[in-house]
Amino acid sequence: QVQLVESGGGLVQPGGSLRLSCAASRSSFNIYAMGWYRQAPGKQRELVAVVTTSTINYADSVKGRFTISGGNSKNTVYLQMNRLKPEDTAVYYCGINSQYWGQGTQVTVSS
């Protein structure tokens, strides 16, 4: 069993920044995709950014504002979020291989 622990969420004003961190309890298994997803109230969970064995993918809505680092063979992944907008408000989840999920961390962007 793999446990993922997220941290770094919170309340920030529009235009501000936050950095999310995720650590997996195990590193000795095959990680082919590690990244961040989010779910806003009344909406489905969506991909934010993911590191795979061959590429890094971002949702169009966060390109140029968010940067993902870590992942793959490492057991930690980070998400630097800049120029945050109210529509970025959601619970952010760390995920590995779309199989293991963290508990989620709330990000609220509001003035």
C-alpha positions as CSV (number, residue, x, y, z in Angstrom):
1,Q,0.0,0.0,0.0
2,V,1.2,3.5,-0.8
3,Q,0.3,6.6,1.2
4,L,0.5,10.1,-0.2
5,V,0.8,13.1,2.0
6,E,0.0,16.5,0.6
7,S,0.8,19.9,2.1
8,G,0.9,23.5,1.1
9,G,-2.7,24.5,0.5
10,G,-4.4,27.5,1.9
11,L,-6.1,30.8,1.3
12,V,-4.4,33.3,-1.1
13,Q,-5.4,36.5,-2.8
14,P,-5.8,36.6,-6.6
15,G,-2.4,37.0,-8.2
16,G,-0.7,35.3,-5.3
17,S,1.4,32.1,-5.2
18,L,1.3,28.7,-3.4
19,R,3.5,25.7,-3.5
20,L,2.1,22.2,-3.0
21,S,4.1,19.3,-1.9
22,C,3.4,15.5,-2.0
23,A,5.4,12.7,-0.6
24,A,4.8,9.0,-1.2
25,S,5.5,6.5,1.6
26,R,7.2,4.1,-0.8
27,S,9.6,4.7,-3.6
28,S,10.5,1.2,-4.6
29,F,7.7,0.6,-7.1
30,N,7.1,1.5,-10.7
31,I,6.0,5.1,-10.9
32,Y,5.1,6.0,-14.5
33,A,2.9,9.0,-13.7
34,M,2.9,11.3,-10.7
35,G,1.1,14.5,-10.6
36,W,-1.7,16.8,-9.4
37,Y,-5.4,16.8,-10.0
38,R,-8.1,19.1,-8.7
39,Q,-11.8,19.0,-8.0
40,A,-13.9,22.1,-7.6
41,P,-17.4,21.9,-6.0
42,G,-19.9,20.4,-8.4
43,K,-17.3,19.5,-10.9
44,Q,-15.4,16.4,-11.9
45,R,-11.8,15.8,-10.9
46,E,-9.4,17.1,-13.6
47,L,-5.8,16.9,-14.4
48,V,-3.7,19.9,-13.4
49,A,-0.1,18.7,-14.2
50,V,1.6,15.3,-14.4
51,V,5.1,14.0,-14.8
52,T,5.3,10.7,-16.8
53,T,8.3,8.7,-17.8
54,S,8.5,10.6,-21.1
55,T,6.8,13.9,-20.7
56,I,5.2,16.6,-18.6
57,N,1.7,17.6,-19.3
58,Y,-0.3,20.6,-18.1
59,A,-4.0,21.5,-18.3
60,D,-4.4,24.4,-20.7
61,S,-5.9,26.5,-18.0
62,V,-2.6,26.5,-15.9
63,K,0.0,26.6,-18.6
64,G,2.5,29.4,-18.0
65,R,1.3,29.8,-14.4
66,F,1.9,26.4,-12.7
67,T,5.1,24.4,-12.7
68,I,5.4,20.8,-11.6
69,S,8.7,19.3,-10.5
70,G,9.9,15.9,-9.0
71,G,7.9,12.8,-9.8
72,N,9.0,9.7,-11.8
73,S,11.6,7.7,-9.9
74,K,11.4,10.2,-7.0
75,N,8.8,9.8,-4.3
76,T,8.0,13.5,-4.1
77,V,6.3,15.9,-6.4
78,Y,5.7,19.6,-6.2
79,L,3.4,22.1,-7.8
80,Q,4.4,25.8,-7.8
81,M,1.3,27.8,-8.5
82,N,1.8,31.5,-9.5
83,R,-0.7,34.2,-10.6
84,L,-3.5,32.3,-9.0
85,K,-7.1,33.0,-10.0
86,P,-10.4,32.5,-8.2
87,E,-11.2,29.7,-10.7
88,D,-8.2,27.8,-9.4
89,T,-10.1,27.3,-6.1
90,A,-10.5,23.5,-5.6
91,V,-9.3,20.6,-3.6
92,Y,-5.9,19.5,-5.0
93,Y,-5.0,15.8,-5.0
94,C,-1.7,14.2,-5.5
95,G,-1.9,11.0,-7.6
96,I,0.4,8.1,-8.7
97,N,-0.4,6.1,-11.8
98,S,-4.0,7.2,-11.4
99,Q,-4.1,4.4,-8.8
100,Y,-3.0,5.9,-5.5
101,W,-4.4,9.2,-4.2
102,G,-3.7,11.6,-1.4
103,Q,-6.4,13.0,0.9
104,G,-6.4,16.3,-0.8
105,T,-5.4,19.9,0.2
106,Q,-7.7,22.9,-0.1
107,V,-6.6,25.8,-2.2
108,T,-8.8,28.9,-2.0
109,V,-8.2,32.0,-4.1
110,S,-10.2,34.9,-2.9
111,S,-9.9,38.5,-2.0
